[in-house]
Amino acid sequence: MLSILDKALQAILKMLKKKDERVLLWSNASPTSAFAKQKVALSLNAGDTVRIESCLFNNYTKRRTIQDFTVGQEGYLFQALSYIVWRTVFINTSGVQFDNGQNTSAFNSANMDNTACIPTRIWLVKSSGGAN
């Protein structure tokens, strides 16, 4: 009985030591330019998660956030300061579709703004089943 429990604990410890594998797939060559609605074609079959980095505005590229999305889902890239910037993203196994950027400083009043929420890098994350 002890050897079965010992083996199970060793397997759990080994799994906990594993780390997720992150592979950079795309970098925005010009984050200081406007970014219109477009699809970035990528092969996402081998991963569980897409990690997207974005900057607040094309003239403010130092403030960046990173958000994770599940392959096969959609969501919002977003950042907030005294206003909110965002763009809808749709992730499937053939890539990431970015909608037009939006920005607002007043409730229920959004403006299309392709200089807002610029995607800068995309990674594919392969889950190892362990901790990060």
C-alpha positions in Angstrom: 0.0 0.0 0.0 2.8 2.4 0.9 4.5 2.0 -2.5 1.3 2.8 -4.4 0.8 5.9 -2.2 4.5 6.8 -2.6 4.3 6.5 -6.4 1.1 8.6 -6.6 2.8 11.3 -4.5 5.9 11.3 -6.6 3.8 11.6 -9.8 1.9 14.6 -8.3 5.1 16.3 -7.3 6.5 15.8 -10.8 3.4 17.3 -12.3 3.5 20.3 -10.0 7.1 21.0 -11.1 6.2 21.2 -14.8 5.7 24.6 -16.3 3.5 25.7 -19.2 5.3 26.2 -22.5 4.9 29.6 -24.1 5.8 30.1 -27.8 5.9 33.6 -29.4 4.0 33.4 -32.6 3.6 37.0 -33.7 5.0 40.5 -33.0 3.5 43.7 -34.3 6.2 45.2 -36.5 4.7 48.7 -36.1 2.8 49.2 -32.8 3.0 53.0 -33.3 0.6 52.7 -36.3 -3.1 52.3 -36.3 -4.4 48.7 -36.2 -7.6 48.2 -38.3 -9.9 45.2 -38.0 -8.0 42.2 -39.3 -7.2 38.5 -38.8 -3.7 37.4 -37.8 -3.4 33.9 -39.4 -1.8 31.5 -37.0 -1.8 27.8 -36.4 -3.3 27.4 -32.9 -4.0 23.6 -33.0 -1.3 22.7 -30.6 -2.2 24.9 -27.6 -4.8 25.5 -25.0 -4.4 29.3 -24.5 -3.5 32.3 -26.5 -1.7 35.1 -24.6 -2.1 38.5 -26.2 -0.1 41.6 -25.2 -1.5 45.0 -26.1 -0.6 48.7 -25.6 -2.9 51.5 -24.5 -2.5 53.6 -27.7 -0.2 53.7 -30.7 1.5 56.8 -29.2 1.7 55.3 -25.7 3.3 51.9 -26.3 5.0 51.6 -22.9 1.9 50.8 -21.0 1.1 47.2 -21.9 -1.2 44.5 -20.5 -1.3 40.7 -21.2 -4.5 38.7 -21.3 -5.1 35.0 -21.8 -7.9 33.6 -24.0 -8.9 30.0 -24.6 -8.6 28.7 -28.2 -12.1 28.5 -29.6 -13.5 31.5 -27.6 -14.0 35.2 -28.0 -13.3 38.0 -25.5 -12.1 41.6 -25.1 -8.6 43.1 -25.0 -9.0 46.1 -22.8 -7.2 48.7 -20.7 -8.4 51.6 -18.6 -7.1 54.9 -17.4 -9.4 57.9 -17.3 -11.0 56.3 -20.3 -11.5 52.7 -21.5 -10.0 51.2 -24.7 -10.8 47.8 -26.0 -11.3 45.6 -29.0 -13.1 42.3 -29.4 -11.0 39.3 -30.3 -12.2 35.9 -31.7 -9.7 33.0 -31.4 -10.0 29.8 -33.3 -7.4 27.2 -34.5 -6.6 29.3 -37.6 -5.7 32.5 -35.9 -6.9 35.6 -34.0 -9.5 38.0 -35.5 -9.2 41.5 -34.0 -12.2 43.9 -34.3 -11.8 47.6 -34.6 -10.5 49.4 -31.6 -12.9 51.4 -29.4 -12.4 54.1 -26.7 -14.7 55.9 -24.4 -14.6 58.2 -21.4 -18.4 58.4 -20.9 -20.8 55.6 -20.1 -22.7 54.3 -23.2 -20.7 56.4 -25.6 -18.0 54.6 -27.6 -15.9 55.8 -30.5 -14.2 53.6 -33.1 -10.5 54.2 -32.6 -7.9 52.0 -34.4 -5.1 53.8 -32.5 -6.5 52.3 -29.3 -5.7 48.9 -27.7 -3.0 47.9 -30.2 -2.0 44.2 -30.1 1.8 44.0 -29.8 2.6 40.2 -29.4 0.8 36.9 -29.4 2.0 33.7 -27.8 0.6 30.2 -27.8 0.6 28.5 -24.4 0.7 24.7 -24.1 -0.5 23.6 -20.7 1.7 21.1 -19.0 -0.8 20.3 -16.3 1.5 21.8 -13.7 2.0 25.1 -11.9 3.4 28.2 -13.6 
